Amino acid sequence: MSQQGIHTWDIVIEYFQCPRCGYILESRERYEYRLGKYQKSIECERCHHEFVVTKQTQPSFGPLLGEPSPHEMEWNKDK
């Protein structure tokens, strides 16, 4: 969840459940790019179990610079 506000940086707040004890954890850390995946290590505050969370992403090869431009026309659109 990214917060909107007047600050100049994104505040990232995510919640995870410890796989060992079920405690709900709040994480404000960003994912790190490791071996082709975005991951972050989390330690449970209650049972001190360490686990790794991997962010699900779609591989894409988009524009190298800037945002993609909108379609100018639909070629397969039936009239």
N, C-alpha and C positions, 0 to 999 in steps of 0.2 A: 504494500500500500504506500503510495507516494503522496505526501501531503502538499497542498497548495497554500501558499502564503506569501508574505512580502519578503521573506528571507531569500538569499541568493543561492542557496543550495537545496537539493532535495533531501527531505527527511524520510528515510525508509524505515517502516515499522512492519515487522512480520511476526507471526506467532507460530510456534512449533510445539509439538507434543513429544515429550521424552519417550523413546520406545521402551525403556525399562520400567519407569515408575508412573508414567502418564501425566506428569506435571506439565503445565502449560508454560512455555518460555517465550519471552519477548526478545526479539533480536533487531538491533538497529544497524548491524554491520552489513556492508555490501558484499556481494559475491565476488570471489576471486577467480580469475581464469586459470585453470589448472588442467593440463593435458587435454585441451580441447573442450572442456566442460566448465561451466560456472558453478563453483562449489563454495561452501563455507563450513567451518568447523564450529560446533556448538557444544558447550558443556552444561549439563543440567545443574541448576543451583541447589537442588535438593539431594540427589543421589550421586552427583559428580560423574555421571556417565557421559563419555564423549562420543559424539556421532557426527557424521558428515551429511549435509543436505545438498542435493544437486538440483539446480534450477533447470526446468524443462524448457528447452528452446527449439525453435524450428530452424534448420539450416537454410540459409538464404544467400544468394549472390545477387545483391541489388546494386543500386548506384554506388559507385565508389566515393563520390563526393556529393553531399547535399541530399535533399529529399527526392523521392521519385516524382516524375511529372505525371499529371493526370492523362488518361487516354484521350486522344483527339477525336477518335470515332470508333464505333464498334463495327468491325468488318463482318461478323457473322450474325448480325441482328436482322431478324425478319421484319419486313414492313407490314 
